[in-house]
Amino acid sequence: MKKENRSFCNFLQPNNVLCGLTDTDGKVVLGKLISLLKRHFPALDEEFTGKEIANREALFPTMIAPGLALPHARIPGLTEPLTAIACIPEGCDFGASSKAKVMILLLTPVDNPNLHIQLLSALAQAFKDEAVTEKASKCTNAQDLLALFSADDTTIPDFLKASDLLEPFPAVLQETDSVLDAIKKFAMTKSEELPVVDNTGDMRGILSMADLLKYSLPEHLLWLEDMSPIYELQPFSDMLKTADENKVADVMREEFTMANIDDPAVVLAKTFLQTNLPQLIIVDADGKPAGMVTLKNFAAKLFWE
């Protein structure tokens, strides 16, 4: 049987909404939201919940969009998510340069990473337009706020996909870029691997820092028993002399592992385990690069973010 489509609104109750708050300290607002949930869910441990939220805030700032704060935690013993919202028209300080005008507290079962990440993704999508946050902050009652959420057509899929875990590329290389251009982009982005596209934006290959090392130090040199003749790194010097002339297309790998934007997250986990890659290139339905998923952030989102 097909599951009924759900949205964030399905997890929000009118009695868990605070409108028109004038507090300027975000910690005070958060405390009010935790106490509000405690009032309706007596089993909730306020002190433990506050510490769990603070621990996550220290690792991952929860201002996920201009004006929107999303403090969250995974709480043992919950069977369904608990949510509460505060609307602060003039904003409050919450550890970021911009003020939080809407604060959404999200508590999820510790053993349901699928729903946890899906709710975070759905909220980020719903509030990607700053005008939505501004409108929500000015709601004067719970009914108006719920109506705003009900009008949003963002649904929560049944399972996590690559699109829910996607990160933007720090940079993209053109196959006609010079090797020197690539070196500069690696230096500026601190990336280990970058996608290579043609002039239409289609994927052509991958270039990594390891590829540049391999290009500079051909395999036959690695078989030398005595490497003292190249202690001064002459092969790298030689490569750098022509780095502005040689093209990325001459250095990149045309064979690489990638995943589709609609692939289930468990398929990404399988691919990570089978390939030992630090990141996966994600392509859209047209085969164009949509972003990447790093093993580091995949594990963080799955286990503790």
C-alpha positions in Angstrom: 0.0 0.0 0.0 1.3 3.4 -0.9 2.0 5.7 2.0 0.1 8.9 2.3 2.2 12.0 1.5 3.2 13.9 4.6 4.6 17.4 5.2 6.0 19.2 8.1 2.5 20.5 8.9 1.5 16.9 9.9 3.9 17.1 12.9 2.9 20.6 14.1 0.1 21.2 16.7 -1.5 24.6 17.3 -0.8 24.5 21.0 3.0 24.3 20.2 3.2 27.7 18.5 4.3 31.0 20.1 3.6 34.1 18.2 4.6 37.8 18.7 7.6 37.1 21.0 9.7 40.1 21.9 12.6 38.3 23.5 16.0 39.3 22.0 18.0 36.4 23.4 17.6 33.3 21.3 18.4 31.0 24.3 15.4 32.4 26.1 13.2 31.7 23.1 14.6 28.1 22.9 13.9 27.6 26.6 10.3 28.7 26.1 9.9 26.2 23.2 11.3 23.3 25.3 9.1 24.2 28.2 6.1 24.4 25.8 6.8 20.8 24.6 7.3 19.7 28.2 3.9 21.0 29.1 2.2 18.8 26.5 4.7 15.9 26.7 5.5 15.5 30.5 8.0 12.7 29.9 10.3 15.1 28.1 13.5 15.8 30.1 14.1 19.5 29.6 17.6 19.5 30.9 18.8 16.6 28.8 17.0 18.1 25.7 18.7 21.4 26.2 22.2 19.8 26.5 21.6 17.7 23.4 20.6 20.8 21.4 23.6 22.7 22.7 25.9 19.9 21.7 24.7 19.9 18.2 24.7 23.7 18.0 28.4 23.6 18.8 29.1 21.3 15.9 26.5 22.4 13.4 25.1 26.0 13.6 21.4 25.8 13.3 20.7 29.0 11.4 20.0 27.2 8.2 18.6 30.2 6.3 18.4 34.0 6.8 16.1 34.6 9.7 15.4 30.9 10.4 16.9 29.0 13.3 16.3 25.3 13.5 17.6 23.9 16.8 17.2 20.1 16.8 18.2 16.9 18.6 17.6 13.2 18.6 16.0 12.1 21.8 15.8 8.5 23.1 12.4 7.2 23.9 10.5 9.3 21.4 8.2 7.4 18.9 7.2 10.5 16.8 8.8 13.9 16.2 8.0 16.7 18.5 7.9 20.2 17.1 7.4 23.8 18.3 7.6 27.1 16.6 8.3 30.7 17.8 7.6 33.7 15.7 9.8 36.7 16.7 8.9 39.7 14.4 11.9 41.8 15.4 14.3 38.8 15.6 16.5 37.4 18.4 20.2 36.7 18.6 21.0 33.0 18.2 24.8 32.7 17.6 24.8 34.1 14.0 25.3 37.4 12.3 21.6 37.6 11.3 18.7 37.6 13.8 16.4 34.6 14.0 12.8 35.7 13.2 11.4 32.2 13.2 12.7 29.4 15.5 11.6 25.8 14.9 12.5 23.3 17.6 12.6 19.8 16.2 13.1 16.7 18.3 13.1 13.3 16.7 13.5 9.7 17.7 17.1 8.8 18.1 16.6 5.6 16.0 15.0 7.2 13.0 17.7 9.0 11.0 15.5 8.8 7.8 12.7 10.9 9.2 15.1 13.2 11.0 17.0 14.2 7.9 13.9 14.3 5.8 12.3 16.8 8.1 15.4 19.0 8.1 15.5 18.9 4.3 11.8 19.7 4.0 12.1 22.7 6.3 15.2 24.0 4.5 13.3 23.7 1.2 10.1 25.4 2.6 12.1 28.4 4.0 14.6 28.8 1.2 12.9 32.0 0.2 13.6 34.7 2.9 10.1 36.2 2.2 8.5 33.0 3.6 10.4 33.4 6.9 9.5 37.1 7.1 5.8 36.3 6.5 5.8 33.5 9.1 7.5 35.8 11.7 4.6 38.2 11.4 1.9 35.6 12.0 -0.1 36.7 15.1 -1.8 33.3 15.8 -1.2 29.6 15.4 -4.0 29.3 12.8 -2.3 31.7 10.4 1.0 30.0 10.8 -0.5 26.5 10.2 -2.3 27.9 7.1 1.1 29.1 5.8 2.6 25.7 6.3 -0.5 23.9 4.8 -0.1 26.0 1.6 3.4 24.7 1.2 3.5 21.7 -1.2 6.8 20.3 0.0 6.2 16.7 0.9 8.4 14.2 2.9 9.3 11.3 0.7 9.3 7.7 2.1 13.0 7.4 2.1 16.2 9.5 1.9 17.7 10.2 -1.5 21.0 11.7 -2.6 19.2 15.0 -3.2 18.5 15.2 0.6 22.3 14.9 1.3 23.6 17.0 -1.6 26.4 19.6 -1.1 27.4 22.1 -3.7 30.7 21.7 -5.5 33.3 24.2 -4.2 34.4 24.6 -7.8 34.0 23.0 -11.3 36.7 22.6 -13.8 36.3 23.0 -17.6 38.1 20.4 -19.7 39.8 23.3 -21.5 41.1 24.8 -18.3 44.9 24.7 -17.9 46.5 22.5 -15.3 47.6 25.8 -13.6 43.9 26.9 -13.5 43.1 23.5 -11.8 46.0 24.0 -9.3 44.7 27.4 -8.3 41.1 26.1 -7.8 42.4 23.3 -5.6 44.4 25.8 -3.6 41.5 28.2 -3.2 38.9 25.5 -2.3 41.1 23.1 -0.3 39.3 20.3 -2.3 40.7 16.9 -2.9 38.7 16.2 -6.1 36.7 18.3 -8.6 34.4 17.4 -11.5 35.3 18.3 -15.0 32.7 19.4 -17.5 32.6 20.4 -21.2 31.2 23.7 -22.6 27.6 22.4 -22.3 28.0 21.4 -18.6 28.0 17.7 -19.2 30.3 15.6 -17.0 33.5 14.6 -18.8 35.7 13.4 -15.9 37.2 13.9 -12.5 40.5 15.5 -11.4 41.9 14.9 -8.0 45.1 16.1 -6.2 46.3 12.5 -6.4 45.9 12.7 -10.2 48.1 15.8 -10.3 50.7 14.0 -8.2 50.6 11.0 -10.5 50.8 13.3 -13.6 53.9 14.9 -12.1 55.6 11.7 -10.9 55.1 9.0 -13.6 54.9 5.4 -12.5 58.3 4.4 -13.9 59.9 6.8 -11.4 58.3 5.1 -8.5 60.1 1.9 -9.4 63.5 3.6 -8.9 65.4 2.0 -5.9 67.5 5.1 -5.6 65.4 8.2 -5.7 68.2 10.6 -4.6 68.5 12.1 -8.2 65.0 13.6 -7.8 65.2 14.6 -4.1 64.8 18.2 -5.2 61.4 17.3 -6.7 62.5 17.9 -10.3 59.5 16.1 -11.8 57.1 18.5 -10.1 59.2 21.5 -11.2 59.0 20.2 -14.8 55.3 19.8 -14.6 54.8 23.3 -13.2 56.9 24.8 -16.0 54.2 23.8 -18.5 51.2 23.9 -16.2 49.7 26.9 -18.0 50.0 25.1 -21.4 48.7 21.6 -20.6 45.0 21.1 -20.3 42.8 19.5 -17.7 41.5 17.1 -20.4 45.0 15.6 -20.6 45.2 14.9 -16.9 41.6 14.0 -15.8 40.2 10.6 -15.3 37.3 9.7 -17.7 36.3 6.7 -15.6 34.8 7.5 -12.2 32.1 6.5 -9.8 29.0 8.7 -9.6 25.5 8.4 -8.3 22.1 9.7 -9.5 20.3 12.5 -7.6 17.3 10.1 -7.0 19.3 7.2 -5.7 18.3 6.1 -2.2 20.7 7.0 0.5 21.3 3.3 1.3 22.7 2.9 -2.3 25.2 5.7 -1.5 26.2 3.9 1.7 26.8 0.7 -0.3 28.9 2.6 -2.9 31.0 4.2 -0.2 31.8 0.8 1.3 32.5 -0.8 -2.0 34.8 1.9 -3.4 36.4 3.5 -0.3 35.9 6.9 -2.0 35.8 10.0 0.2 33.1 11.6 -1.9 30.6 10.8 -4.7 29.7 13.0 -7.6 25.9 13.3 -8.0 24.4 13.9 -11.4 20.9 14.9 -12.4 18.5 13.2 -14.8 20.4 14.8 -17.7 23.7 13.6 -16.5 24.9 17.0 -15.5 26.7 17.4 -12.1 24.2 18.4 -9.4 26.6 18.4 -6.4 28.5 15.9 -4.3 28.0 13.8 -1.2 31.1 13.4 1.0 31.5 10.4 3.3 32.2 12.7 6.2 29.0 14.6 5.9 27.0 11.5 5.0 28.0 9.9 8.2 27.5 13.0 10.2 23.9 13.4 9.0 23.2 9.8 9.5 24.5 9.3 13.0 24.6 12.6 14.9 23.8 15.8 13.1 
